[in-house]
Amino acid sequence: MKECIACHSGQIKQVDIKTKDDEFTLIENSEVILNPKPQSQKVIKFVCLNCGFINLYAEDYF
């Protein structure tokens, strides 16, 4: 089970982050795929429901 690296709570949700101007929205249970050159990268985002800390994990794949 994942836990928050800031407060060590187990209340973690996987989310998407949508941005517009200087605001952002968290959307539960979805994934975004970014396509940087020359390879692709999958970015997984988690938010702590206890303290609000957002963790970003990137994994390379082909």
C-alpha positions in Angstrom: 0.0 0.0 0.0 1.3 3.5 -0.9 1.7 6.1 1.7 2.2 9.9 1.6 5.9 10.8 1.8 5.0 14.1 3.6 2.7 12.9 6.4 2.9 9.1 6.0 -0.9 8.8 5.8 -2.3 5.8 3.8 -5.1 7.9 2.3 -3.7 8.2 -1.2 -5.8 8.5 -4.5 -4.5 8.3 -8.0 -5.5 11.4 -10.0 -5.2 13.4 -13.2 -4.1 17.1 -13.0 -5.8 19.4 -15.5 -4.4 23.0 -15.7 -5.8 26.2 -17.1 -4.0 29.5 -16.6 -3.0 29.6 -12.9 -5.6 27.1 -11.7 -5.6 23.3 -11.5 -8.2 20.6 -11.1 -7.7 17.1 -9.7 -9.7 14.3 -11.4 -9.9 10.9 -9.7 -8.7 7.6 -11.2 -7.4 8.5 -14.6 -4.0 8.6 -16.3 -2.3 11.0 -18.6 0.3 9.9 -21.2 2.8 12.5 -22.2 4.8 12.0 -25.5 8.2 13.7 -25.2 10.7 13.0 -27.9 12.3 10.5 -28.6 10.6 8.2 -26.2 7.3 8.2 -24.3 6.8 8.7 -20.6 3.9 7.7 -18.4 3.3 10.1 -15.6 1.3 8.8 -12.6 0.0 11.3 -10.1 -1.1 10.7 -6.5 -2.7 13.1 -4.0 -2.8 12.6 -0.2 -6.3 13.1 1.1 -4.9 13.9 4.6 -2.5 16.7 3.9 -3.0 17.5 0.1 0.6 16.6 -0.9 0.8 15.7 -4.6 3.4 13.0 -5.8 4.4 12.6 -9.4 6.0 9.4 -10.7 7.3 9.0 -14.3 8.0 5.7 -15.9 9.6 5.3 -19.4 8.2 2.8 -21.8 8.5 2.0 -25.5 
